[in-house]
């Protein structure tokens, strides 16, 4: 975003677009909720916003963006010490190479990104550097279509970008209205 130079102005408009990570919970390290929580606590979302969106996004701390006016419960924030404690509690000990192990398994995963959303790969690379001190080994791999990876059970995590509110109204879809009945 910042590569345009000072002669080009950009407009920022609140939207419902959310960049996120999908985790495979079947047969991976993420079937343990303590590992999922530790990963989430180890990520500095403000840094991701800076790297991926040049600081022009809003860090998602709730389900809906604040501009919509819905009262929501905050999700969570960054807490590396709590993340380490959760990994310890889950039985992951720090290995001599800085990667945690549990028995013979390493706390190692691959996160897939795709070039269709330019911010996703830099976000994934930043997550790699944030999670490394906690004992995660994160490999970032870019693929043309993440759906080809997630059609099997042989994946750990994938970056996504969804427009959650294409109309600006969270209650606009028939599916949401039906779920609330």
C-alpha positions as CSV (number, residue, x, y, z in Angstrom):
1,X,0.0,0.0,0.0
2,X,2.8,2.5,0.8
3,X,4.6,1.8,-2.4
4,X,2.4,4.2,-4.4
5,X,4.3,7.3,-3.2
6,X,3.1,10.6,-1.9
7,X,1.5,11.8,-5.1
8,X,-1.3,9.2,-4.8
9,X,-3.9,9.5,-2.1
10,X,-5.8,6.6,-0.7
11,X,-9.2,6.6,0.9
12,X,-10.0,4.4,3.9
13,X,-13.6,3.2,4.3
14,X,-14.7,0.9,7.1
15,X,-15.8,-2.5,5.8
16,X,-16.6,-6.0,6.9
17,X,-13.5,-7.6,5.3
18,X,-11.6,-9.8,7.7
19,X,-8.2,-11.4,7.2
20,X,-8.1,-14.6,9.2
21,X,-6.4,-17.9,9.7
22,X,-8.4,-21.2,9.3
23,X,-7.0,-24.0,11.4
24,X,-7.4,-27.7,10.7
25,X,-8.6,-29.3,13.9
26,X,-8.5,-32.9,12.6
27,X,-5.4,-34.8,13.4
28,X,-3.1,-31.8,13.8
29,X,-1.6,-30.0,16.7
30,X,-4.6,-27.7,16.6
31,X,-7.0,-30.4,17.9
32,X,-5.7,-29.2,21.4
33,X,-7.5,-26.0,22.4
34,X,-4.6,-25.0,24.6
35,X,-2.3,-24.9,21.5
36,X,-5.0,-22.9,19.6
37,X,-5.3,-20.4,22.4
38,X,-1.5,-20.1,22.8
39,X,-1.2,-19.4,19.1
40,X,-3.9,-16.7,19.3
41,X,-2.3,-15.1,22.4
42,X,1.1,-15.1,20.7
43,X,0.0,-12.9,17.8
44,X,0.2,-9.2,17.9
45,X,-2.7,-8.1,15.7
46,X,-1.6,-4.4,15.7
47,X,1.7,-5.5,14.1
48,X,-0.2,-7.6,11.5
49,X,-2.3,-4.6,10.6
50,X,0.8,-2.5,10.1
51,X,2.6,-5.1,8.0
52,X,-0.4,-6.2,6.0
53,X,-2.5,-3.1,5.6
54,X,0.0,-0.2,6.2
55,X,-1.9,0.5,9.5
56,X,-5.1,1.4,7.6
57,X,-7.2,-1.5,8.9
58,X,-8.7,-2.0,12.3
59,X,-7.6,-4.8,14.6
60,X,-10.4,-7.2,15.0
61,X,-11.0,-7.6,18.8
62,X,-14.7,-8.4,18.4
63,X,-17.0,-10.1,15.9
64,X,-18.2,-6.9,14.3
65,X,-16.2,-3.7,13.5
66,X,-16.8,-0.8,16.0
67,X,-18.2,1.3,13.2
68,X,-21.4,-0.8,13.1
69,X,-22.3,0.1,16.7
70,X,-23.0,-3.5,17.9
71,X,-22.0,-4.2,21.5
72,X,-19.8,-7.2,21.6
73,X,-17.5,-9.1,24.0
74,X,-13.8,-8.6,23.3
75,X,-12.1,-11.7,21.9
76,X,-8.6,-11.5,23.4
77,X,-5.3,-9.7,23.2
78,X,-1.7,-10.6,22.9
79,X,-0.1,-12.2,26.0
80,X,3.2,-14.1,25.2
81,X,3.7,-15.2,28.9
82,X,0.2,-16.7,29.1
83,X,0.8,-18.4,25.7
84,X,4.0,-20.0,27.0
85,X,2.2,-21.1,30.2
86,X,-0.6,-22.8,28.1
87,X,2.0,-24.6,25.9
88,X,3.8,-25.8,29.1
89,X,0.4,-27.0,30.5
90,X,-0.3,-28.8,27.3
91,X,3.0,-30.8,27.6
92,X,5.0,-28.9,25.0
93,X,8.6,-28.5,26.2
94,X,11.2,-26.2,24.6
95,X,13.7,-28.2,22.5
96,X,17.4,-27.4,22.2
97,X,16.8,-25.8,18.8
98,X,14.1,-23.5,20.1
99,X,11.1,-25.5,18.8
100,X,8.8,-27.1,21.3
101,X,8.3,-30.9,21.4
102,X,5.8,-33.2,22.9
103,X,7.1,-36.8,22.8
104,X,8.5,-37.1,19.3
105,X,6.2,-34.5,17.8
106,X,7.5,-31.0,17.0
107,X,5.3,-27.9,17.4
108,X,5.7,-27.3,13.6
109,X,3.1,-26.3,11.1
110,X,2.7,-24.9,7.6
111,X,0.5,-22.0,7.0
112,X,-0.7,-21.6,3.4
113,X,-1.3,-18.2,1.8
114,X,-2.3,-17.0,-1.7
115,X,-1.4,-14.1,-3.9
116,X,-5.0,-13.1,-4.5
117,X,-4.9,-10.9,-1.3
118,X,-1.5,-9.2,-1.2
119,X,-1.6,-8.6,2.5
120,X,-1.9,-12.2,3.5
121,X,1.7,-13.5,2.9
122,X,3.3,-10.6,4.8
123,X,0.9,-11.2,7.6
124,X,1.8,-14.9,7.7
125,X,5.5,-14.1,7.7
126,X,5.0,-11.7,10.6
127,X,3.1,-14.4,12.5
128,X,6.0,-16.7,12.0
129,X,8.4,-14.2,13.6
130,X,6.0,-13.6,16.5
131,X,5.4,-17.3,17.3
132,X,9.0,-18.4,17.0
133,X,10.0,-17.1,20.5
134,X,7.1,-19.2,21.9
135,X,8.5,-22.4,20.4
136,X,6.4,-22.6,17.3
137,X,8.1,-23.6,14.0
138,X,5.9,-22.0,11.3
139,X,6.6,-22.5,7.6
140,X,4.8,-20.1,5.2
141,X,3.9,-21.5,1.7
142,X,2.1,-19.6,-1.0
143,X,-0.3,-21.5,-3.3
144,X,-2.5,-20.2,-6.0
145,X,-5.7,-21.5,-4.5
146,X,-5.9,-22.5,-0.8
147,X,-9.0,-24.5,-1.5
148,X,-6.9,-27.1,-3.3
149,X,-5.0,-27.6,0.0
150,X,-8.0,-27.7,2.3
151,X,-9.9,-30.3,0.3
152,X,-7.7,-32.9,2.0
153,X,-7.0,-33.4,5.7
154,X,-3.3,-32.9,5.1
155,X,-2.9,-29.2,6.1
156,X,-2.4,-27.2,9.3
157,X,-3.5,-23.6,8.7
158,X,-4.5,-21.4,5.8
159,X,-4.8,-17.6,5.5
160,X,-8.2,-16.3,4.3
161,X,-9.8,-13.0,3.6
162,X,-13.6,-12.8,3.8
163,X,-16.0,-9.9,3.3
164,X,-18.3,-10.8,6.3
165,X,-20.7,-7.9,5.7
166,X,-21.1,-7.3,2.0
167,X,-24.2,-5.2,2.5
168,X,-23.0,-3.4,5.6
169,X,-25.8,-5.2,7.5
170,X,-24.9,-8.3,9.6
171,X,-28.5,-9.4,9.6
172,X,-29.0,-9.1,5.8
173,X,-28.6,-12.7,4.8
174,X,-31.4,-15.2,5.0
175,X,-29.0,-17.6,6.7
176,X,-28.3,-15.2,9.5
177,X,-31.9,-14.3,10.0
178,X,-32.9,-18.0,10.1
179,X,-30.1,-18.8,12.6
180,X,-31.4,-16.1,14.9
181,X,-35.0,-17.4,15.0
